[in-house]
């Protein structure tokens, strides 16, 4: 039974984030400290070779400069460039996020690093005693640096199906979704979209309308494509996530087939990659043929106007699989 945060966004969406507790954070910290210690040894060795032995003041100054750069600059650099993950967090599967679930920026990483160096671990932290005590007293396992920066450390390797219903492809959007370049979609934005769809039926109409269009615009900007006219935001997000899942599954199948073929001593023919880097042969064309032959239920004039609140289709008897409409869980 994993711990979940009780964070709520400004749009009244509860975030199901698996909070990283003390044990996993301590392991990530140990790995980061080992990396920093190796960097300090390398810097000290370089100084011994380049700085004259009689100039002790210069050597001491350079040692202090390298100490601060490595102890503070290392976490700031990695957490900023990798959107909240240092090398230790990558190995353990953790990520630093804002308290609203969004990705951290440079100012968050700098605040955490400075607080970690001065308060949590080294200068005044009694080798991490302060961080341990504060983390144990916090329900989310946050240390002083997290409170000052407004951040939270969560587990980044939660199973995709844990706590989330399966997302189906809305009918009529199969061909459109097959042309998207999904490699440009950030993982945190995909997670936020999935959480929105999972709690669509639990939100007030005003909140679901505002948050849905906000997420749809962010996803559209990331993919370089606007929301198609007449398509509700929930259907747009569902099409993107369903296509992303289908391509991931197809890639996993191709990888397994290639490994089996290699083990048997022969390799399969090279697939032709599409725009998103996935095999065109692995893409299902049945939905595209259906979409070309049938009028789209989201064509302009048939769906809700862009300014209206999205209205999911009401529950009806399940049609055939190719025509099964996506209905957000209530």
Secondary structure, 3 states (H helix, E strand, C coil): CCCECCCECCCCCECCCEECCHHHHHHHHHHHHHHHHHHHHHHHHHHHHHCCCCCHHHHHHHHHHHHHHHHHHHHHHHHHHCCCCCHHHHHHCEEEEECCCCECCHHHHHHHHHHHHHHHCCCCCCCCHHHHHHHHHCCCCCCHHHHHHCEEEEECCCCCCCCCCCCCCCCCCHHHHHCCCHHHCCHHHHHHHHHHHHCHHHCCHHHHHHHHHHHHHHHHHHHCCCCCCCCCHHHHHHHHHHHHHHHHHHHHHHHHHHHHHHHCCCCCCCCCECCCCCEHHHCCCHHHHHHHHCCCCCCCCCCCCCCCCCCCCCCCCCCCHHHCCCCCCC
